[in-house]
Amino acid sequence: MEPIDTMKMYKEIMVKENMFNELKEELLNDPASQSTIEVIKSYGHDTDTAILMIIEIAQAQEV
């Protein structure tokens, strides 16, 4: 079994976390996205989950 490269894993996680936080900031500053987030939150989801849903929908539309 191959050893786990924890440093590589850490860097990947940090890059993804930074990308998510940048996108989150952009979406929260966009009035159209903000209303979409509020609609998703009205179903009992938190802001981060709403943003992840928006990302999933956008990725699905790219295919």
C-alpha positions in Angstrom: 0.0 0.0 0.0 1.3 3.4 -1.0 2.0 5.9 1.9 -0.3 8.9 2.1 1.3 12.2 1.2 -0.2 14.4 3.9 1.5 17.6 2.7 0.0 17.2 -0.7 -3.4 16.4 0.8 -3.2 19.5 3.0 -2.3 21.7 0.1 -5.2 20.4 -2.0 -7.6 21.0 0.9 -6.3 24.5 1.5 -6.6 25.4 -2.2 -10.2 24.1 -2.3 -11.1 25.9 0.9 -9.6 29.2 -0.4 -11.5 28.8 -3.7 -14.8 28.1 -1.8 -14.3 31.2 0.4 -13.6 33.4 -2.6 -16.6 32.1 -4.4 -18.7 32.5 -1.3 -17.7 36.1 -0.9 -18.6 36.8 -4.6 -22.0 35.1 -4.3 -22.8 36.9 -1.1 -22.0 40.2 -2.7 -24.2 39.5 -5.8 -27.8 40.5 -5.3 -29.2 37.8 -7.7 -27.2 35.1 -6.0 -28.1 36.4 -2.6 -31.8 35.9 -3.3 -31.1 32.4 -4.5 -29.2 31.7 -1.3 -32.1 33.0 0.8 -34.6 30.8 -1.1 -32.4 27.7 -0.4 -31.9 28.8 3.3 -35.7 29.0 3.6 -35.8 25.2 3.3 -33.6 24.9 6.4 -30.1 24.9 4.9 -27.3 27.0 6.1 -25.4 29.5 3.9 -22.5 27.2 3.1 -24.8 24.4 2.0 -26.7 26.8 -0.2 -23.5 27.9 -1.8 -22.4 24.3 -2.4 -25.8 23.6 -4.0 -25.3 26.6 -6.3 -21.9 25.2 -7.3 -23.3 21.7 -7.9 -26.0 23.1 -10.1 -23.5 25.3 -12.1 -21.2 22.3 -12.6 -24.1 20.1 -13.8 -25.1 22.7 -16.4 -21.6 22.8 -17.8 -21.8 19.1 -18.9 
